[in-house]
Amino acid sequence: MKRIAIVEDEPAIRENYADVLRKQGYSVSTYANRPDAEEGFKQRLPDLAIIDIGLQDEIDGGFQLCQSLRAMSATIPIIFLTARDSDIDTVVGLRMGADDYLTKDISLPHLMARIAALFRRSELLSLASTQTESLLERENLTLDLNRMQVKWKDQTVDLTVTEFWMVHALAKRPGHVRSRQDLMQEAHVVVDDSTITSHIKRIRKKFIALDSTFDHIDTVYGMGYRWDSTK
């Protein structure tokens, strides 16, 4: 049984989501604030976490919790589910390492679909880890599917699971344009175009932090993105 953690300070909302998820066959743990959630995660990590941003007296407590959870695990799917719908909050949430950012006006069937998509991706990761030969090498880039690890010029690039699969989708076919829909399918997420754009920006920044000359992910306006190995 998959274990989901819900971190939400409004009791009625928290219990409503928990009840729906339990009826779908998930095991659910609920927390009202960041300290309780962090203590719970130290005892046992969930398989997926749903986090609100504002938690009791902490306006951005959810962002802090996301950071600490991501430090505990680079692969656990994290969803922000919040009433805050500004582009700035969305970008910050994704930069913190979340895999998805949803607003509370989302329908329950749509939320269930997002959760199921993230779990399908996790299952594919487990399948990939059983492969004996799973290295993808493109000059200075190395992707290890067994370890879910990316290296650039022998330096580890700290990518989330979503980011890893997006880089994999681009690098496995250099020069070929991958649409935003292609990247969603490869990463097994269902998000809007602006979220894909935010992920790509984060990926670029992480490579540039290791190599200021990095310029291998091209934007092909109106079409998508491609990995350029000729630069």
RAURTA-V913186 format. One record per residue. N is the residue number from 1. RES is the residue in one letter. PHI is phi in degrees with one decimal (* if undefined). BURIAL is I if it has 24 or more other ideal C-beta (glycine too) atoms within 12 Angstrom, else O. Layout:
N_RES_PHI_BURIAL, N_RES_PHI_BURIAL
This chain:
1_M_*_O, 2_K_-71.0_I, 3_R_-105.6_I, 4_I_-116.9_I, 5_A_-104.8_I, 6_I_-114.1_I, 7_V_-116.4_I, 8_E_-151.2_I, 9_D_-87.1_I, 10_E_-89.7_O, 11_P_-54.9_O, 12_A_-64.5_O, 13_I_-65.4_I, 14_R_-57.8_I, 15_E_-72.2_O, 16_N_-63.4_O, 17_Y_-62.7_I, 18_A_-61.6_I, 19_D_-63.3_O, 20_V_-63.3_O, 21_L_-66.3_I, 22_R_-64.2_O, 23_K_-66.6_O, 24_Q_-85.9_O, 25_G_96.5_O, 26_Y_-92.6_I, 27_S_-88.4_O, 28_V_-123.3_I, 29_S_-113.1_I, 30_T_-121.9_I, 31_Y_-139.1_I, 32_A_-98.6_I, 33_N_-151.4_I, 34_R_-65.8_I, 35_P_-57.7_O, 36_D_-64.2_I, 37_A_-64.5_I, 38_E_-60.6_I, 39_E_-64.8_O, 40_G_-63.5_I, 41_F_-66.2_I, 42_K_-66.6_O, 43_Q_-74.7_O, 44_R_-161.0_O, 45_L_-77.2_I, 46_P_-76.9_I, 47_D_-85.9_I, 48_L_-159.6_I, 49_A_-123.1_I, 50_I_-113.4_I, 51_I_-127.9_I, 52_D_-83.7_I, 53_I_-84.5_I, 54_G_-81.6_I, 55_L_-125.7_I, 56_Q_52.3_I, 57_D_-87.9_O, 58_E_-106.0_O, 59_I_-60.7_O, 60_D_-116.5_I, 61_G_-59.1_I, 62_G_-65.3_I, 63_F_-62.6_I, 64_Q_-63.5_I, 65_L_-64.6_I, 66_C_-58.8_I, 67_Q_-61.5_O, 68_S_-68.4_I, 69_L_-67.9_I, 70_R_-64.7_I, 71_A_-68.6_O, 72_M_-75.9_I, 73_S_-152.6_I, 74_A_-84.3_I, 75_T_-115.0_I, 76_I_-63.5_I, 77_P_-65.2_I, 78_I_-123.9_I, 79_I_-116.9_I, 80_F_-86.2_I, 81_L_-126.9_I, 82_T_-147.3_I, 83_A_-83.5_O, 84_R_-81.9_I, 85_D_-117.2_O, 86_S_-75.9_O, 87_D_-62.1_O, 88_I_-63.1_O, 89_D_-63.4_I, 90_T_-61.7_I, 91_V_-63.2_I, 92_V_-61.0_I, 93_G_-58.9_I, 94_L_-69.1_I, 95_R_-66.0_I, 96_M_-71.4_I, 97_G_112.6_I, 98_A_-69.4_I, 99_D_-93.8_I, 100_D_-153.6_I, 101_Y_-135.1_I, 102_L_-123.9_I, 103_T_-101.4_I, 104_K_-71.5_I, 105_D_-83.3_O, 106_I_-65.6_I, 107_S_-73.0_O, 108_L_-63.6_O, 109_P_-60.0_O, 110_H_-66.1_O, 111_L_-60.9_I, 112_M_-60.7_I, 113_A_-66.6_O, 114_R_-63.2_I, 115_I_-62.9_I, 116_A_-61.8_I, 117_A_-64.3_I, 118_L_-67.2_I, 119_F_-69.6_I, 120_R_-62.3_O, 121_R_-63.1_I, 122_S_-61.8_I, 123_E_-65.5_O, 124_L_-66.2_I, 125_L_-63.9_I, 126_S_-63.0_O, 127_L_-65.0_O, 128_A_-63.0_I, 129_S_-70.1_O, 130_T_-87.8_O, 131_Q_-75.3_O, 132_T_-87.4_O, 133_E_-117.1_O, 134_S_-142.8_O, 135_L_-98.3_O, 136_L_-116.6_I, 137_E_-121.3_O, 138_R_-134.0_I, 139_E_53.4_O, 140_N_-81.2_O, 141_L_-103.4_I, 142_T_-132.7_I, 143_L_-115.1_I, 144_D_-107.8_I, 145_L_-71.7_I, 146_N_-66.6_O, 147_R_-94.4_O, 148_M_53.1_I, 149_Q_-126.5_I, 150_V_-118.4_I, 151_K_-126.1_I, 152_W_-124.7_I, 153_K_52.0_O, 154_D_67.3_O, 155_Q_-108.9_O, 156_T_-72.2_O, 157_V_-98.2_I, 158_D_-82.1_I, 159_L_-105.1_I, 160_T_-75.1_I, 161_V_-61.4_I, 162_T_-59.1_I, 163_E_-64.0_I, 164_F_-56.9_I, 165_W_-70.7_I, 166_M_-69.1_I, 167_V_-62.6_I, 168_H_-60.5_I, 169_A_-60.7_I, 170_L_-75.4_I, 171_A_-75.7_I, 172_K_-71.9_I, 173_R_-135.6_O, 174_P_-57.1_I, 175_G_86.5_O, 176_H_-90.0_O, 177_V_-78.4_I, 178_R_-109.7_I, 179_S_-71.9_O, 180_R_-60.9_I, 181_Q_-64.3_O, 182_D_-58.5_I, 183_L_-65.9_I, 184_M_-62.3_I, 185_Q_-65.3_O, 186_E_-66.0_I, 187_A_-88.1_I, 188_H_56.8_I, 189_V_-130.2_I, 190_V_-121.4_I, 191_V_-137.8_I, 192_D_-87.4_O, 193_D_-61.0_O, 194_S_-65.1_O, 195_T_-70.1_I, 196_I_-60.6_I, 197_T_-59.1_I, 198_S_-63.6_I, 199_H_-62.2_I, 200_I_-62.4_I, 201_K_-61.3_O, 202_R_-64.6_I, 203_I_-61.1_I, 204_R_-57.3_I, 205_K_-61.6_O, 206_K_-68.9_I, 207_F_-69.4_I, 208_I_-65.1_O, 209_A_-62.3_O, 210_L_-94.4_O, 211_D_-148.1_O, 212_S_-63.6_O, 213_T_-91.2_O, 214_F_-60.5_I, 215_D_-156.3_O, 216_H_-106.6_I, 217_I_-109.9_I, 218_D_-93.7_I, 219_T_-92.3_O, 220_V_-104.9_O, 221_Y_-57.6_O, 222_G_83.1_O, 223_M_-125.2_O, 224_G_153.4_I, 225_Y_-138.1_I, 226_R_-148.2_I, 227_W_-91.5_I, 228_D_-105.5_O, 229_S_-91.8_O, 230_T_-89.1_O, 231_K_-80.3_O
